[in-house]
Structures are given as structure tokens and as C-alpha cells.
């Protein structure tokens, strides 16, 4: 099964819901950044939530998520857009701890609980929306729930999960988002709460082979769900050699000459995808010539 997200309405349009599988997407991030299990779980959960926040956008709009919990993992940064594309990294990818008292990866300990979750939406035309909330859990699902409720004023439930194999590869990853729209009746709210309290962990559902559609049926009842749209999900980084060349040119002649004099070359690395671009002395000389014009 490939990674994708399902958008749906439920209970006669009273409820908006997303569910998605991100196993391959998180796997690519794990391989690129060589994350250890606890860091993989934290980054994977953040990226999964990022895809769902991005899915609510339109066109070329995009969102950036910054999680600063002051834990040993450092900052988590995730970019996503309205097309199901996401990228992300953590400051300290080789972060890992023993399982917590529930036998799960100790994401809370890695992330920390003393900081903030910030979401910046780039809506184009220099129009940006920024919301920030304190981290309330460090497990991230609850933190994104709190963000949506307090910053966007939408009663929500976010579930995100990642299972990691003994060899550090990703076994399963995915998530769901359920939001109550204005006027949702008490009976519907009670039924959803009951179902959420009894559902298996989202990563277990993915591991057991449930599709995003199946997950929504588990949470909301198949008879109550109307599927609206399906969107592919993937790890995608728009960095390129050309972009970095333009960045070097923008430094100006003098600074490029200093690079040539000091090192005779330059290496630039993208934090998001770990791709490294090498520039020889000849490359830098050409870029310096372009900076003159």
C-alpha cells in the first residue's frame, strides 16, 4: 500500500475527518537523516501531523511547523503543502531512550514539555498566519489537538503514531484528524468520544494493514462516513543545485572570492533532506563572474 490521505465528512456533514498512511514517507526521512527510534517516532509524528495541516490548504499555500520542547532531540522542523508533500528534520537525529512505562517509544522525553509548538501558514501574496501554543504533552498528538482547539478554535482530535523495527527501519506510520464543525449535536459527539476511547493505537491499525478509509470507518462508523477526496503523500524537498548557486551568487563577489581563497571549494548541505552539493574552485569562479552582473 502506498502513502495517501483521505478527506471525508461524517454524520451528515457535522464532522470533518482526515486519515493517512505515512510509512514510506517517514521511512525516507529516517534513511536520509539516520534517525534512531525515538527520534524517528518524534519526527514521523510531526511530519504526519504536518501533512494533515497542509491538506487543509489550497493551491500553492504551505505551512511550517516548529516544535521547540527543550528536550534532547532539539528543534523539530516540518514543511508541508496542499499537495501532500512534506519534509522535516530534527536537530539531534541520534536521540533514543528506553521504552516508557507503557512500553512505547518515549517521545515525550525526547521532545520535552517546556517549550512551544508554532505553526506558520504561508497563504501566498505575502499573507501569513502564525499560531503558537505551549507544549502540553510532548507526545505531539495531544499537542496538535491543543493547537487546533486553542489557536484555530476548532474542536479536534489528532492521532499520530510511528512503529520502528529493531533494525531502526520504519514498520508503520500514520494518523487521523477528526474535527467537529459548528452545530454538531451531543449524540454525535458522545459516539465519536466513545469510539476514540476504544480504538487501537493508530500505528497498530496501520501495521495491521488498515487503509486510511478503514481507519475512518473504525473511528466514525462506515455508515456515517462520506469520502470526498484522496491525495498521495510523499517526502519531497524542493532544494536543488540551481537554488544553491543562486544563494551563493547573492553573497556577492567579495564573499565568493573569500571562499575561493580560504578553501578553494564549498560544500552546502540541505538540512531538510541531507543532500550535499559540492562546488569546486572553477564552479565558484563562474558564480563569482555571475555575481558581477
C-alpha positions as a Markdown table, in Angstrom:
| # | Residue | x | y | z |
|---|---|---|---|---|
| 1 | Unk | 0.0 | 0.0 | 0.0 |
| 2 | Unk | 1.3 | 3.5 | -0.9 |
| 3 | Unk | 1.1 | 6.5 | 1.3 |
| 4 | Unk | -2.0 | 8.6 | 0.9 |
| 5 | Unk | -4.5 | 10.8 | 2.7 |
| 6 | Unk | -8.3 | 10.5 | 2.7 |
| 7 | Unk | -10.6 | 13.6 | 3.2 |
| 8 | Unk | -14.1 | 12.9 | 4.4 |
| 9 | Unk | -17.2 | 14.3 | 6.0 |
| 10 | Unk | -19.3 | 12.3 | 8.5 |
| 11 | Unk | -22.6 | 12.3 | 10.4 |
| 12 | Unk | -24.4 | 14.3 | 7.7 |
| 13 | Unk | -21.6 | 17.0 | 7.3 |
| 14 | Unk | -21.3 | 17.7 | 11.1 |
| 15 | Unk | -17.8 | 16.2 | 11.2 |
| 16 | Unk | -14.7 | 16.7 | 9.0 |
| 17 | Unk | -12.1 | 14.0 | 9.1 |
| 18 | Unk | -8.7 | 13.0 | 7.6 |
| 19 | Unk | -6.8 | 9.7 | 7.8 |
| 20 | Unk | -3.5 | 8.9 | 6.2 |
| 21 | Unk | -0.7 | 6.4 | 5.9 |
| 22 | Unk | 2.9 | 7.8 | 6.0 |
| 23 | Unk | 5.0 | 4.7 | 6.4 |
| 24 | Unk | 7.1 | 5.2 | 3.2 |
| 25 | Unk | 7.3 | 9.0 | 3.8 |
| 26 | Unk | 8.7 | 8.6 | 7.3 |
| 27 | Unk | 10.9 | 5.8 | 6.1 |
| 28 | Unk | 12.6 | 8.2 | 3.6 |
| 29 | Unk | 13.1 | 10.7 | 6.4 |
| 30 | Unk | 14.6 | 8.0 | 8.6 |
| 31 | Unk | 17.0 | 6.9 | 5.9 |
| 32 | Unk | 18.1 | 10.4 | 4.9 |
| 33 | Unk | 18.7 | 11.6 | 8.5 |
| 34 | Unk | 19.7 | 8.2 | 10.0 |
| 35 | Unk | 17.3 | 8.8 | 12.9 |
| 36 | Unk | 17.4 | 6.5 | 15.9 |
| 37 | Unk | 14.0 | 5.0 | 17.0 |
| 38 | Unk | 12.8 | 7.7 | 19.5 |
| 39 | Unk | 13.8 | 10.5 | 17.1 |
| 40 | Unk | 12.1 | 8.6 | 14.2 |
| 41 | Unk | 8.9 | 8.5 | 16.2 |
| 42 | Unk | 9.0 | 12.2 | 17.1 |
| 43 | Unk | 9.9 | 13.3 | 13.5 |
| 44 | Unk | 7.4 | 10.9 | 12.0 |
| 45 | Unk | 4.5 | 12.1 | 14.2 |
| 46 | Unk | 5.3 | 15.7 | 13.4 |
| 47 | Unk | 5.5 | 15.1 | 9.7 |
| 48 | Unk | 2.3 | 13.1 | 9.7 |
| 49 | Unk | 0.5 | 16.0 | 11.5 |
| 50 | Unk | 2.1 | 18.4 | 9.1 |
| 51 | Unk | 0.6 | 16.5 | 6.1 |
| 52 | Unk | -2.8 | 16.8 | 7.7 |
| 53 | Unk | -2.4 | 20.6 | 8.4 |
| 54 | Unk | -1.2 | 21.0 | 4.8 |
| 55 | Unk | -4.2 | 19.1 | 3.5 |
| 56 | Unk | -6.5 | 21.9 | 4.7 |
| 57 | Unk | -4.7 | 24.4 | 2.5 |
| 58 | Unk | -5.3 | 25.3 | -1.2 |
| 59 | Unk | -3.2 | 25.7 | -4.3 |
| 60 | Unk | 0.4 | 26.8 | -3.6 |
| 61 | Unk | -0.2 | 27.5 | 0.1 |
| 62 | Unk | 2.2 | 25.8 | 2.5 |
| 63 | Unk | 2.8 | 25.5 | 6.2 |
| 64 | Unk | 5.9 | 25.3 | 8.5 |
| 65 | Unk | 5.8 | 23.7 | 11.9 |
| 66 | Unk | 8.4 | 24.3 | 14.6 |
| 67 | Unk | 8.4 | 22.3 | 17.8 |
| 68 | Unk | 10.8 | 23.5 | 20.5 |
| 69 | Unk | 10.2 | 21.4 | 23.6 |
| 70 | Unk | 13.7 | 22.0 | 25.1 |
| 71 | Unk | 14.2 | 18.2 | 25.2 |
| 72 | Unk | 17.4 | 16.4 | 24.0 |
| 73 | Unk | 16.1 | 16.0 | 20.4 |
| 74 | Unk | 16.3 | 19.8 | 19.9 |
| 75 | Unk | 14.1 | 21.6 | 17.4 |
| 76 | Unk | 11.8 | 19.7 | 15.0 |
| 77 | Unk | 11.1 | 21.5 | 11.8 |
| 78 | Unk | 8.5 | 20.3 | 9.2 |
| 79 | Unk | 7.3 | 21.9 | 5.9 |
| 80 | Unk | 4.2 | 20.7 | 4.1 |
| 81 | Unk | 1.9 | 21.9 | 1.4 |
| 82 | Unk | -1.6 | 21.4 | -0.1 |
| 83 | Unk | -0.3 | 18.6 | -2.4 |
| 84 | Unk | 0.6 | 16.0 | 0.3 |
| 85 | Unk | 4.3 | 16.8 | 0.1 |
| 86 | Unk | 6.3 | 17.1 | 3.3 |
| 87 | Unk | 9.8 | 17.3 | 4.5 |
| 88 | Unk | 11.3 | 17.6 | 8.0 |
| 89 | Unk | 14.3 | 17.2 | 10.3 |
| 90 | Unk | 15.3 | 17.2 | 13.9 |
| 91 | Unk | 18.4 | 18.9 | 15.4 |
| 92 | Unk | 19.7 | 15.7 | 17.1 |
| 93 | Unk | 18.6 | 12.7 | 15.0 |
| 94 | Unk | 20.6 | 10.1 | 17.0 |
| 95 | Unk | 18.3 | 10.5 | 20.1 |
| 96 | Unk | 16.9 | 7.4 | 21.7 |
| 97 | Unk | 15.8 | 6.2 | 25.2 |
| 98 | Unk | 14.4 | 3.0 | 26.7 |
| 99 | Unk | 10.7 | 2.4 | 26.3 |
| 100 | Unk | 8.4 | 4.4 | 28.7 |
| 101 | Unk | 6.2 | 2.8 | 31.4 |
| 102 | Unk | 3.6 | 2.0 | 28.7 |
| 103 | Unk | 6.1 | 0.0 | 26.6 |
| 104 | Unk | 6.2 | 2.7 | 23.9 |
| 105 | Unk | 8.9 | 4.9 | 22.5 |
| 106 | Unk | 9.5 | 7.8 | 24.9 |
| 107 | Unk | 8.7 | 10.7 | 22.5 |
| 108 | Unk | 7.7 | 13.0 | 25.4 |
| 109 | Unk | 11.2 | 12.6 | 27.0 |
| 110 | Unk | 12.9 | 13.3 | 23.7 |
| 111 | Unk | 10.8 | 16.3 | 22.7 |
| 112 | Unk | 10.4 | 17.9 | 26.2 |
| 113 | Unk | 7.5 | 19.8 | 27.7 |
| 114 | Unk | 8.9 | 23.2 | 28.4 |
| 115 | Unk | 8.5 | 24.9 | 25.1 |
| 116 | Unk | 6.2 | 25.8 | 22.2 |
| 117 | Unk | 4.5 | 24.5 | 19.1 |
| 118 | Unk | 4.4 | 27.1 | 16.3 |
| 119 | Unk | 2.5 | 26.8 | 13.0 |
| 120 | Unk | 3.1 | 29.4 | 10.2 |
| 121 | Unk | 0.9 | 29.2 | 7.2 |
| 122 | Unk | 2.1 | 30.9 | 4.0 |
| 123 | Unk | -1.0 | 31.7 | 2.1 |
| 124 | Unk | 0.7 | 33.5 | -0.7 |
| 125 | Unk | 0.6 | 37.2 | -1.6 |
| 126 | Unk | 2.8 | 37.8 | 1.5 |
| 127 | Unk | -0.1 | 36.8 | 3.6 |
| 128 | Unk | 0.9 | 34.7 | 6.6 |
| 129 | Unk | -1.0 | 33.3 | 9.6 |
| 130 | Unk | 1.0 | 32.3 | 12.6 |
| 131 | Unk | -0.2 | 30.5 | 15.7 |
| 132 | Unk | 1.7 | 29.4 | 18.8 |
| 133 | Unk | 0.8 | 27.3 | 21.8 |
| 134 | Unk | 2.7 | 25.9 | 24.8 |
| 135 | Unk | 3.6 | 22.2 | 24.5 |
| 136 | Unk | 1.2 | 20.4 | 26.8 |
| 137 | Unk | 2.2 | 16.8 | 26.4 |
| 138 | Unk | 5.4 | 16.2 | 24.3 |
| 139 | Unk | 3.7 | 13.2 | 22.7 |
| 140 | Unk | 2.7 | 15.5 | 19.8 |
| 141 | Unk | -0.8 | 14.1 | 19.0 |
| 142 | Unk | -2.2 | 15.9 | 22.1 |
| 143 | Unk | -0.1 | 19.0 | 21.3 |
| 144 | Unk | -1.5 | 19.3 | 17.8 |
| 145 | Unk | -5.0 | 18.8 | 19.2 |
| 146 | Unk | -4.4 | 21.6 | 21.7 |
| 147 | Unk | -3.1 | 23.8 | 18.9 |
| 148 | Unk | -6.2 | 23.3 | 16.7 |
| 149 | Unk | -8.6 | 23.9 | 19.6 |
| 150 | Unk | -6.9 | 26.9 | 21.1 |
| 151 | Unk | -5.3 | 28.6 | 18.1 |
| 152 | Unk | -7.8 | 27.8 | 15.3 |
| 153 | Unk | -10.9 | 27.4 | 17.6 |
| 154 | Unk | -11.9 | 24.1 | 16.1 |
| 155 | Unk | -12.7 | 21.1 | 18.5 |
| 156 | Unk | -10.4 | 18.4 | 17.2 |
| 157 | Unk | -8.8 | 15.1 | 17.9 |
| 158 | Unk | -5.4 | 14.3 | 16.4 |
| 159 | Unk | -3.9 | 10.8 | 16.5 |
| 160 | Unk | -0.3 | 10.2 | 15.1 |
| 161 | Unk | 1.8 | 7.2 | 15.5 |
| 162 | Unk | 5.1 | 5.5 | 14.3 |
| 163 | Unk | 6.3 | 2.0 | 14.9 |
| 164 | Unk | 10.0 | 1.2 | 14.5 |
| 165 | Unk | 11.6 | -2.1 | 13.6 |
| 166 | Unk | 14.6 | -3.5 | 15.6 |
| 167 | Unk | 16.9 | -2.5 | 12.7 |
| 168 | Unk | 15.7 | 1.1 | 13.1 |
| 169 | Unk | 13.6 | 1.0 | 9.8 |
| 170 | Unk | 10.0 | 2.2 | 9.9 |
| 171 | Unk | 7.4 | -0.6 | 10.4 |
| 172 | Unk | 4.2 | 1.6 | 10.3 |
| 173 | Unk | 3.3 | 5.3 | 10.4 |
| 174 | Unk | 0.1 | 7.2 | 10.0 |
| 175 | Unk | -2.5 | 9.4 | 11.6 |
| 176 | Unk | -6.0 | 10.8 | 11.8 |
| 177 | Unk | -7.7 | 14.2 | 12.4 |
| 178 | Unk | -11.3 | 14.5 | 13.4 |
| 179 | Unk | -12.9 | 18.0 | 13.7 |
| 180 | Unk | -16.4 | 18.9 | 14.9 |
| 181 | Unk | -18.0 | 21.6 | 12.8 |
| 182 | Unk | -20.3 | 24.2 | 14.2 |
| 183 | Unk | -23.7 | 22.8 | 15.4 |
| 184 | Unk | -22.5 | 19.2 | 15.9 |
| 185 | Unk | -25.2 | 17.5 | 18.1 |
| 186 | Unk | -24.4 | 16.0 | 21.5 |
| 187 | Unk | -25.3 | 12.5 | 20.4 |
| 188 | Unk | -22.7 | 12.6 | 17.6 |
| 189 | Unk | -20.1 | 14.0 | 20.0 |
| 190 | Unk | -20.7 | 11.2 | 22.5 |
| 191 | Unk | -20.5 | 8.5 | 19.9 |
| 192 | Unk | -17.2 | 9.8 | 18.5 |
| 193 | Unk | -15.7 | 10.1 | 22.0 |
| 194 | Unk | -16.7 | 6.5 | 22.8 |
| 195 | Unk | -15.2 | 5.2 | 19.6 |
| 196 | Unk | -11.9 | 7.2 | 20.1 |
| 197 | Unk | -11.6 | 5.8 | 23.6 |
| 198 | Unk | -11.9 | 2.3 | 22.4 |
| 199 | Unk | -9.8 | 2.4 | 19.2 |
| 200 | Unk | -6.4 | 0.7 | 18.9 |
| 201 | Unk | -3.3 | 3.0 | 18.5 |
| 202 | Unk | -3.2 | 4.4 | 15.0 |
| 203 | Unk | 0.2 | 2.9 | 14.3 |
| 204 | Unk | -1.2 | -0.6 | 15.2 |
| 205 | Unk | -4.1 | -0.1 | 12.8 |
| 206 | Unk | -1.6 | 0.8 | 10.0 |
| 207 | Unk | 0.6 | -2.2 | 11.0 |
| 208 | Unk | -2.4 | -4.5 | 10.7 |
| 209 | Unk | -2.9 | -3.3 | 7.1 |
| 210 | Unk | -5.9 | -1.0 | 7.6 |
| 211 | Unk | -6.2 | 1.6 | 4.8 |
| 212 | Unk | -6.9 | 5.3 | 5.6 |
| 213 | Unk | -10.5 | 4.6 | 4.6 |
| 214 | Unk | -10.7 | 1.7 | 7.1 |
| 215 | Unk | -9.3 | 3.9 | 9.8 |
| 216 | Unk | -12.0 | 6.5 | 9.4 |
| 217 | Unk | -14.6 | 3.6 | 9.4 |
| 218 | Unk | -13.1 | 2.4 | 12.7 |
| 219 | Unk | -13.3 | 5.9 | 14.3 |
| 220 | Unk | -16.6 | 7.1 | 12.8 |
| 221 | Unk | -18.5 | 4.0 | 11.6 |
| 222 | Unk | -18.6 | 3.2 | 7.9 |
| 223 | Unk | -22.3 | 4.0 | 7.6 |
| 224 | Unk | -21.5 | 7.6 | 8.8 |
| 225 | Unk | -18.6 | 8.4 | 6.5 |
| 226 | Unk | -18.7 | 10.1 | 3.1 |
| 227 | Unk | -15.3 | 10.0 | 1.3 |
| 228 | Unk | -14.6 | 13.3 | -0.5 |
| 229 | Unk | -11.0 | 13.1 | -1.8 |
| 230 | Unk | -7.8 | 11.1 | -1.9 |
| 231 | Unk | -4.3 | 12.6 | -2.1 |
| 232 | Unk | -1.0 | 11.0 | -2.5 |
| 233 | Unk | 1.6 | 11.7 | 0.3 |
| 234 | Unk | 5.3 | 11.8 | -0.2 |
| 235 | Unk | 8.6 | 13.1 | 1.2 |
| 236 | Unk | 9.6 | 16.0 | -1.1 |
| 237 | Unk | 12.3 | 18.6 | -0.8 |
| 238 | Unk | 12.5 | 21.3 | -3.5 |
| 239 | Unk | 16.2 | 22.1 | -2.8 |
| 240 | Unk | 18.4 | 21.9 | -5.9 |
| 241 | Unk | 21.9 | 22.8 | -7.1 |
| 242 | Unk | 20.4 | 25.8 | -9.0 |
| 243 | Unk | 18.9 | 27.2 | -5.9 |
| 244 | Unk | 22.1 | 26.9 | -4.0 |
| 245 | Unk | 24.0 | 28.5 | -6.9 |
| 246 | Unk | 21.7 | 31.5 | -6.7 |
| 247 | Unk | 22.2 | 31.7 | -3.0 |
| 248 | Unk | 26.0 | 31.8 | -3.5 |
| 249 | Unk | 25.7 | 34.4 | -6.2 |
| 250 | Unk | 23.6 | 36.5 | -3.8 |
| 251 | Unk | 26.5 | 36.6 | -1.4 |
| 252 | Unk | 28.4 | 38.9 | -3.8 |
| 253 | Unk | 31.8 | 38.9 | -5.4 |
| 254 | Unk | 33.9 | 39.6 | -2.3 |
| 255 | Unk | 32.4 | 36.8 | -0.2 |
| 256 | Unk | 32.7 | 34.3 | -3.0 |
| 257 | Unk | 36.4 | 35.3 | -3.5 |
| 258 | Unk | 37.0 | 34.7 | 0.2 |
| 259 | Unk | 35.6 | 31.2 | -0.2 |
| 260 | Unk | 37.9 | 30.6 | -3.1 |
| 261 | Unk | 40.9 | 32.0 | -1.2 |
| 262 | Unk | 40.2 | 30.2 | 2.1 |
| 263 | Unk | 39.0 | 26.7 | 1.0 |
| 264 | Unk | 39.2 | 26.6 | -2.8 |
| 265 | Unk | 35.8 | 24.9 | -2.8 |
| 266 | Unk | 32.4 | 24.9 | -1.0 |
| 267 | Unk | 30.0 | 22.3 | 0.3 |
| 268 | Unk | 26.4 | 23.1 | 1.0 |
| 269 | Unk | 24.0 | 20.7 | 2.8 |
| 270 | Unk | 20.2 | 20.9 | 2.9 |
| 271 | Unk | 19.0 | 20.4 | 6.5 |
| 272 | Unk | 15.7 | 19.0 | 5.3 |
| 273 | Unk | 16.9 | 16.2 | 3.0 |
| 274 | Unk | 20.6 | 15.9 | 3.9 |
| 275 | Unk | 21.5 | 16.3 | 0.2 |
| 276 | Unk | 25.1 | 17.7 | -0.1 |
| 277 | Unk | 26.1 | 19.9 | -3.1 |
| 278 | Unk | 29.8 | 20.3 | -3.9 |
| 279 | Unk | 31.2 | 23.4 | -5.6 |
| 280 | Unk | 34.8 | 23.3 | -7.0 |
| 281 | Unk | 37.1 | 26.3 | -7.3 |
| 282 | Unk | 36.1 | 26.5 | -11.0 |
| 283 | Unk | 32.4 | 26.4 | -10.0 |
| 284 | Unk | 32.9 | 29.2 | -7.5 |
| 285 | Unk | 34.9 | 31.3 | -10.1 |
| 286 | Unk | 32.0 | 31.1 | -12.5 |
| 287 | Unk | 29.5 | 32.0 | -9.8 |
| 288 | Unk | 31.7 | 35.0 | -8.9 |
| 289 | Unk | 31.6 | 36.1 | -12.5 |
| 290 | Unk | 27.8 | 35.9 | -12.5 |
| 291 | Unk | 27.7 | 37.9 | -9.3 |
| 292 | Unk | 29.3 | 40.9 | -11.1 |
| 293 | Unk | 26.3 | 41.3 | -13.4 |
